[in-house]
Amino acid sequence: AESGFLDFFSEELRLKLFGLSYRNENNQVVHNAQALPTDLSTIPIAYHDKAFATEFHKKNYETYYPVVFSRGCPCDGWKVLDGFRYFPIDRVVDFIKSYIGDERYMLVEDSILNGNDRWLKSFCHAVIENNLKIAWGGMFRFHPLMEQEGYFDLLCQSGLARMNFGLESGSPKILKNLGKFANMTKMYSIFDKLREAK
């Protein structure tokens, strides 16, 4: 028989898992509504692929190792929300160093990697300055800053190997109604700059 998620945790440990709601052995619903930590300098960055040695993870993480460097929902339309935060750059650098020698590329599974452009640029500079020589990628949103000269050059110099974009529609009207970047001319320009990046 297959084990359920809760089978891996004792009752004592379940009470330490912030925000977890579950039905206990007596069929009672338990809500562990303790406040979540907001300061990311005090909590560990998760080693997703090192935590699970299952065949599923071996198969799916064969070519990359997944990481998450932020917490919270990054945006409501164009407004970046206050609850969205990143791990400090020095902690991210130390984390990446723990993978040095790993042939896979690093897939940053944050919902939007460029939710905070200042953090992203600091990340790229830190990767270059620390000579980390990684290949990495992740999910990006279209943003006018991408048209700036040298924007993609910095990303590529730091090892960018993959960019995922969500193209919800080709209609500016629909994109505007969704609160998305809706300037198709600038979108084409962004792709041109990405192709030309060094």
SULHU-V340799 format. One record per run of one state. SS is the DSSP state (H for helix, E for strand, L for the rest). FROM is the first residue (numbers start at 1). TO is the last residue. Records with the same first field share a line. If there is no record, write none. Layout:
# SULHU-V340799
SS = FROM-TO / FROM-TO
This chain:
# SULHU-V340799
L = 1-4 / 9-10 / 15-20 / 24-28 / 32-39 / 43-47 / 52-54 / 61-63 / 68-69 / 72-74 / 77-78 / 81-84 / 87-88 / 98-104 / 109-116 / 130-135 / 141-143 / 148-150 / 158-159 / 166-171 / 178-183 / 197-198
H = 5-8 / 11-14 / 40-42 / 48-51 / 55-60 / 89-97 / 117-129 / 144-147 / 151-157 / 172-177 / 184-196
E = 21-23 / 29-31 / 64-67 / 70-71 / 75-76 / 79-80 / 85-86 / 105-108 / 136-140 / 160-165
